[in-house]
């Protein structure tokens, strides 16, 4: 089991990077707010396969780190602002 941890961590970091990239790309198209479900649906549509709970957990992490601002409702985050350095940082 311990041999799976580095691979899981690597996959987790790759997924976090994909989420941040998608947030940054979608943010450029918005008019002031972005629903995290738009990002999730986009990634699922692009072939990613991960549970919604994993997305929610990472979104909460971004909020806690002040990299995004927004309102949380039933696990969904309505992003109303992103930190200027979000799109240039490595998550985690």
N, C-alpha and C positions, 0 to 999 in steps of 0.2 A: 504493500500500500504506500509506503513512504516514497517509492520510486515515481508515483503518480503526482506527487505534490509539485515538483518543479514544472512539470508540463501543465498542470492545472493553473499554477500561478502565471505561467507564460500566456496561456489561453485567456486568463482573466485580464491580464494587462492589455492584451491585444483587443479584447472586447471593450474595455474601458476606453482605449484609444479610438476605436470605431464609434463609440457613443459620443465622445467629445467631438470628433470630426463631424459627425452627423448634426450635432447641436450647432456647431459653428456654421456649417453650410446652410442649415435650415434657418438659423437666426438671420442670415443675410437676406432671406426672402420674406421675413415677417415684417409686420408693422407694429412692433412693440410687445408682442407676447407670442409664446410658442408652447404648445401642449406637448408634454413629454411622450404622450401616446403617438404623436406624429413621428417622433424619432424612433420609438419602439417599432411601430408598424413599418416604417421605412427599412429598418435593419432586418426585420423578419422577411420582408419582401425581397431583400437582397441576399437572402439565404442564410442569415444568422439563425441559430437555434438555441435560444436561452429563455429561461422562465421570466415572466414579467416581474416576479419578486426580486430577481437579480438586478433588473433595470431600476426598480424602485429604490433598492438599497444604495446603488451608486448615485442616483439622483439626490438622495438624502445626504450622502457624503459630499457631493458638490455644494449643496446648500450649507452644510455645516462648515465647509472650508471657505465660505463666502465667494465661491467661484460662479455661482448663479444665485439669483434672487427670484422669489416667486411665492405662490400660494400652493399649499398642499391640500388636496381634497381626495379622500378615499384612495390614497396611494399614488394618485396622479399629481404631477407638478406642472402648474402653469407658470412657465418661466417668463418673468417680466423684465429681467436684466441679466447680463452676463458680465463678469469681470473682464477688464480690457486684456488681461494676460491669459484668459482661459484657452483661447485658440492657439496659443504658443507654448502651452505647458504640457508636460507629460503627467497623466493622471496617476493617482496612487500615492 
